[in-house]
Amino acid sequence: MKTLHEVTQIVGMTRRVIQEYEKAGLATAPTATNKYGHLLYADKEIIAYDKEN
């Protein structure tokens, strides 16, 4: 599980692009959070973003 910041570094997209994909229904928004309330992305979600890029 990775935070949004870590995902942006892995896939080379900005935070806004990832959030717009989720808003448009092109990607699944994560439901898990860490103890600080940050959204956590599973490996399968990261792979989906990486394929878009």
WOBELFEN-V152844 format. One record per pair of residues at least 6 apart in sequence whose ideal C-beta (glycine too) atoms are under 6 Angstrom apart, sorted by the first residue. I is the first residue (numbers start at 1). J is the second residue. Records with the same first field share a line. If there is no record, write none. Layout:
I->J  J
This chain:
1->40
2->41
3->38
4->15  39
7->41  46
8->15
10->46
11->49  50  53
12->53
21->27
22->29
27->48
30->39  40  41
32->40
33->39
34->40
